[in-house]
Amino acid sequence: MAEKRTILYIEDDAHARNLVRKILQRDFDVLTAQNGLEGLDILKQRTPDLVLTDLNLPDLSGEVIAARIRAIVGEGLPIVAMTAHNEKQVRERALAAGCIGYITKPIDSRTLVATIHDFLGGRTEQLGEADQRRATKEMQATLTSQLEQTVRKLQEDNAELRNLERAKTAFLTQVSHELRTPLTVLSGYIQMLCQQLQADPTVNPRYVELANMAATGLQRLHTVMNEVVVMARLAANQVDAFMAPVLIGDVARQAIEEYRTALERRRLRLEMSGDCWEQVIMADAALLRLAFSNLISNAIKATPDGGAPIGFHIGKQADVLHVRVSDHGIGIQPEQLRLLFKPFYTNIDVNRGRTSKTDFMGMGLGIGLTVVARIVEAHNGRVWAESDGYDEQACPGATFHILLPLSSQLAR
């Protein structure tokens, strides 16, 4: 039995897509796309025997799609336009753009398969030279106008985004400023209360426990506020990295030590590897420690209680320092990897509502990785994440990479 030939059908209307697929699927292998960009993506992965495209799509016109297909695969691939407009001008512009013919909507289900076979067999519609020049000129004018409108819209959107970014940064700065004073006062009173309760042997132990819990919660709030302050100031370019000779291993060990108790409580191990723990580089130790701390926190939150060890590796990759924090936790969906370092983005379901830096699948503000990215950028480095996917049962894990330049390294 001969292998079916492949048709790529680009159509934004779901009912039309389903109808055409049902009509054609007995004779052809039918690929469908709901817009022009999706159709072009499919085309780059698999070349069909014929492209059937609606001319009136929400993102790219059929004329543009035809021109792009010609640029990608050349003249050999037949492109057939589908249009609800039967005007001569519309047909001519489709042919001028690179289509070999057109099918008028509504579709005749009795003749569609035969028509497709005809186009695959070499049927083409031709334009006269004068009509070709006129249609091409009209099409170029239309595309130029659309391009101008798109550029203007992009400029407006970019200006609005810049205003929103400035407003967000100003808001974070103001909120952090307004909250730090009352937090400082509250912290002082709670510390005094804890000291007095612990010093009085007649006090009910339950009161001491409650006071200690309040102190722990306040410390967590301080940590969150510090992250907000750092992110706001980094976003506003108000924080300079104070570069000094730093032993990278010492910074990493300090960050790891923050989570010693949490690791024991969660029955987790953190394994250190690599041969560059004694490497000295120029860096801001406080900022770098915060970046490492956030990555360790993420690894702990992603790993189930008693799960596989978390890895912290410091080595070299060519002429840069390579820091790698890996886990065997719930993992990350591939499409989310590029979003992880955006402000307030999280790959954990917010409806679970459990806020913690160390509990399994604990929630945060969604700024930890943004802080990491900004700190690494301040060190002229690079950060990215890798994962085979998200699965709470199989736990495929994730790895976060940081590359830091060694051009300013110091010899020990």
C-alpha positions in Angstrom: 0.0 0.0 0.0 1.4 3.4 -1.0 2.3 5.8 1.8 -0.2 8.6 2.2 1.0 12.1 1.0 1.0 14.8 3.6 -1.1 18.0 3.6 -0.5 20.9 6.0 -3.7 22.8 6.6 -3.4 26.3 8.2 -6.8 27.6 9.5 -7.8 29.6 12.6 -11.4 28.3 12.7 -11.5 25.0 14.6 -14.7 23.8 12.9 -13.2 24.3 9.5 -10.0 22.5 10.5 -11.9 19.5 11.8 -14.1 19.4 8.7 -11.2 19.5 6.2 -9.2 17.0 8.2 -12.2 14.6 8.2 -12.7 15.0 4.5 -9.0 14.5 3.6 -7.8 12.0 6.2 -8.8 8.9 4.2 -6.6 9.9 1.3 -3.9 12.0 3.1 -1.9 12.4 6.2 -3.3 15.8 7.5 -1.3 18.1 9.7 -3.2 21.2 11.0 -2.1 24.6 12.5 -4.4 27.2 14.0 -2.3 30.2 12.9 0.4 31.1 10.5 3.3 31.0 13.0 2.3 27.5 14.2 2.1 26.4 10.5 5.6 27.8 9.8 7.0 26.0 12.9 5.5 22.7 11.7 6.9 23.3 8.2 10.4 23.7 9.7 10.1 20.3 11.4 8.4 18.3 8.6 8.0 19.2 4.9 4.5 18.3 3.6 3.6 17.5 0.0 1.2 20.5 -0.2 0.2 23.4 2.0 -3.4 24.5 2.2 -3.8 27.9 3.9 -6.6 30.3 4.7 -5.8 33.8 3.5 -7.5 35.6 6.4 -5.5 34.5 9.5 -5.2 36.4 12.8 -1.4 36.7 12.9 0.0 36.4 9.3 -1.9 36.8 6.1 -1.9 33.9 3.7 0.1 36.0 1.3 2.9 36.4 3.9 2.8 32.7 4.8 3.2 31.8 1.1 6.2 34.1 0.8 7.8 32.7 3.9 7.2 29.1 2.8 8.9 30.0 -0.5 11.9 31.4 1.5 12.1 28.3 3.7 11.6 25.4 1.2 11.8 27.0 -2.2 9.6 26.8 -5.2 9.0 23.0 -5.2 6.3 22.9 -2.5 2.7 23.6 -3.9 0.7 26.1 -1.8 -3.0 26.4 -2.3 -5.0 29.3 -0.9 -8.5 29.0 0.6 -10.6 32.1 0.7 -14.2 33.1 1.3 -13.6 36.0 -1.1 -14.1 35.3 -4.8 -12.9 38.7 -6.0 -10.4 38.7 -8.8 -8.1 41.0 -6.9 -7.9 38.5 -3.9 -7.1 35.6 -6.2 -4.5 37.5 -8.1 -2.6 38.6 -4.9 -2.6 35.0 -3.7 -1.1 33.8 -6.9 1.4 36.7 -6.9 2.5 35.7 -3.4 3.5 32.2 -4.5 0.3 30.1 -4.4 -0.3 27.8 -7.3 -4.1 28.1 -7.0 -7.0 28.7 -4.7 -10.1 27.0 -3.4 -13.2 29.1 -2.7 -15.1 28.7 0.6 -17.5 27.2 1.5 -15.8 23.9 0.8 -17.4 21.4 -1.4 -16.8 18.1 0.4 -17.6 16.1 -2.7 -14.8 17.6 -4.8 -12.2 18.7 -2.3 -10.1 15.4 -2.4 -10.1 15.4 -6.2 -9.1 19.1 -6.3 -6.2 18.4 -4.0 -5.1 15.5 -6.1 -5.2 17.8 -9.2 -2.9 20.4 -7.5 -0.5 17.6 -6.4 -0.6 16.4 -10.0 0.6 19.6 -11.4 -2.4 21.9 -11.8 -1.6 25.5 -11.5 -3.3 28.8 -12.0 -1.3 31.4 -14.0 -1.2 35.2 -14.0 -0.5 37.4 -16.9 2.6 39.6 -16.7 0.7 42.8 -16.2 -1.6 41.2 -13.6 1.4 39.8 -11.8 3.1 43.3 -11.6 -0.1 45.0 -10.4 -0.9 42.3 -7.8 2.7 42.4 -6.5 2.7 46.2 -6.2 -0.6 46.1 -4.3 0.7 43.4 -2.0 3.9 45.3 -1.3 2.0 48.4 -0.5 -0.3 46.5 1.9 2.6 44.8 3.6 4.5 48.1 4.0 1.4 49.6 5.7 1.0 46.6 8.0 4.7 46.7 8.9 4.4 50.4 9.8 1.4 49.8 12.0 3.1 46.9 13.7 6.2 49.0 14.4 4.1 51.8 15.8 2.2 49.3 18.0 5.5 47.7 19.2 6.8 51.2 20.1 3.7 52.0 22.1 3.8 48.6 23.8 7.5 48.9 24.7 6.9 52.4 26.1 4.0 51.0 28.3 6.1 48.1 29.4 9.0 50.4 30.4 6.5 52.5 32.4 5.1 49.4 34.1 8.6 48.2 34.9 9.5 51.6 36.5 6.2 51.6 38.4 6.9 48.1 39.7 10.4 48.9 40.8 9.2 52.1 42.5 6.5 50.1 44.3 8.8 47.4 45.5 11.3 50.0 46.7 8.6 52.0 48.5 7.0 48.9 50.1 10.3 47.5 51.3 11.2 50.9 52.8 7.9 51.3 54.6 8.0 47.8 56.0 11.6 47.7 57.2 11.1 50.1 60.1 8.2 48.3 61.7 9.9 45.0 61.1 13.0 46.2 62.9 10.9 47.4 65.9 8.9 44.1 66.0 12.1 42.1 65.8 13.6 43.9 68.7 10.5 43.4 70.9 10.3 39.7 70.0 13.9 39.1 70.8 13.5 40.9 74.2 10.4 38.7 74.9 12.2 35.5 74.0 15.2 36.4 76.3 12.9 37.2 79.2 10.8 34.1 78.8 13.8 31.9 78.6 15.4 33.5 81.6 12.3 32.9 83.8 12.2 29.3 85.1 8.5 29.7 86.2 7.2 30.5 82.7 5.1 28.0 81.0 7.3 26.2 78.3 4.5 26.6 75.8 4.9 30.4 76.0 8.6 30.0 75.2 7.8 27.8 72.2 5.2 30.3 70.9 7.7 33.2 71.2 10.4 31.1 69.4 7.9 30.4 66.6 7.1 34.1 66.3 10.9 34.8 66.1 11.3 32.2 63.4 8.4 33.6 61.3 9.8 37.1 61.7 13.2 35.9 60.5 11.5 34.4 57.4 9.8 37.7 56.8 13.1 39.5 57.1 14.6 37.1 54.5 11.8 37.8 52.1 12.1 41.6 52.6 15.8 41.4 51.9 15.1 39.6 48.6 12.6 42.3 47.6 15.1 45.0 48.5 17.9 43.4 46.5 15.7 42.8 43.5 14.3 46.3 43.5 17.7 47.9 43.8 19.2 45.6 41.2 16.3 46.4 38.8 16.9 50.1 39.4 20.7 49.7 38.9 21.1 51.1 42.5 23.3 48.2 43.7 26.8 47.8 42.6 28.6 44.5 43.1 31.5 45.4 45.5 34.2 43.2 43.9 36.9 41.8 46.1 39.0 38.6 46.2 36.6 35.8 47.2 37.2 32.1 47.9 34.3 30.7 46.1 34.1 27.6 48.3 33.7 29.7 51.4 30.8 31.5 49.9 29.2 28.2 48.9 29.7 26.6 52.3 28.1 29.6 54.0 25.0 29.3 51.8 24.9 25.5 52.4 25.2 25.9 56.2 22.0 28.0 56.2 20.0 24.9 55.3 21.8 22.3 57.5 18.8 22.1 59.9 16.3 22.0 57.1 18.2 19.3 55.3 18.3 17.1 58.4 14.6 17.7 59.1 13.7 16.7 55.5 16.1 13.7 55.6 18.0 15.1 52.6 21.7 15.1 51.8 23.7 17.7 49.9 26.8 16.4 48.2 29.6 18.8 47.2 31.7 18.0 44.2 34.2 19.6 41.8 37.8 20.6 42.0 37.5 24.4 42.2 36.3 25.0 45.8 39.6 26.7 46.6 39.4 29.0 43.6 39.7 32.7 44.3 37.7 35.1 42.0 36.7 38.7 42.1 33.1 38.8 43.3 30.7 40.3 45.8 30.5 37.7 48.5 27.2 38.8 50.0 25.4 38.9 46.7 26.9 35.6 45.5 26.0 33.9 48.7 22.4 35.1 48.3 22.3 33.6 44.7 23.6 30.3 45.9 21.2 30.3 48.8 18.2 30.8 46.5 19.3 27.9 44.3 19.8 25.6 47.3 16.4 26.6 48.6 14.8 25.8 45.2 16.5 22.4 45.1 15.3 21.5 48.6 11.7 22.6 47.9 11.7 20.5 44.7 12.9 17.3 46.4 10.5 15.0 48.3 11.4 14.1 51.9 14.1 11.5 52.0 14.7 11.9 48.3 17.9 11.6 46.3 20.9 13.8 47.2 21.1 17.4 46.1 24.4 18.3 44.3 26.5 21.4 44.5 29.4 21.3 42.0 32.1 23.9 41.5 34.4 23.3 38.5 35.7 24.9 35.4 34.4 25.0 31.9 37.0 26.4 29.5 38.0 29.7 31.0 35.0 30.2 33.3 34.0 29.0 36.7 31.1 26.6 36.5 28.7 26.3 39.5 26.0 23.6 39.2 23.2 23.0 41.7 21.2 19.9 40.8 18.4 17.9 42.3 16.3 14.8 41.7 13.0 16.5 42.4 9.8 17.3 40.6 11.5 18.9 37.6 10.4 21.7 35.3 8.3 21.7 32.1 10.5 22.5 29.1 8.3 25.4 28.1 8.7 26.9 31.6 12.5 27.0 31.6 12.8 30.3 29.8 10.3 31.9 32.2 11.9 30.8 35.5 14.0 33.9 35.9 11.1 36.3 35.2 9.9 38.3 38.2 7.1 36.7 40.3 7.0 33.5 38.1 6.7 30.1 39.8 6.4 26.6 38.4 4.6 25.4 41.5 0.8 25.5 41.7 0.0 28.6 43.7 -3.4 27.0 44.8 -1.5 24.7 47.1 -0.9 27.7 49.3 2.1 26.4 51.4 4.7 29.1 51.9 8.1 28.0 52.8 11.8 28.2 51.7 12.4 24.5 52.6 9.2 22.5 52.7 8.5 20.2 49.8 6.8 22.3 47.0 6.8 25.3 49.3 5.7 28.6 47.8 7.7 31.9 47.7 7.2 35.3 46.1 8.5 34.1 42.8 11.5 36.5 43.0 14.3 34.2 44.2 15.4 33.1 40.7 15.1 36.7 39.4 17.5 37.8 42.2 19.8 35.0 41.1 19.8 36.1 37.5 20.3 39.8 38.4 23.2 38.9 40.7 24.9 36.7 38.1 24.4 39.5 35.5 26.1 41.9 37.9 29.1 39.6 37.8 29.1 39.4 34.0 28.1 35.8 34.2 25.3 33.6 32.8 22.7 31.4 34.4 20.2 28.9 33.0 18.3 25.8 34.0 17.8 22.3 32.5 15.2 19.7 33.1 13.7 16.7 31.4 10.2 17.7 32.4 7.8 17.9 35.4 6.7 14.8 37.2 5.8 14.6 40.9 6.1 10.8 40.9 9.1 10.0 38.7 11.0 13.1 39.9 13.2 13.8 36.8 15.0 16.6 38.6 16.5 19.9 37.4 19.9 21.5 37.2 20.8 25.1 37.5 24.1 26.3 36.0 26.0 29.5 36.7 29.0 30.5 34.7 31.3 33.2 36.2 34.2 34.8 34.4 37.7 33.9 35.5 39.4 36.8 33.7 39.9 38.6 37.0 40.9 35.6 39.0 43.7 35.9 41.6 46.4 33.3 42.1 46.7 31.8 45.5 
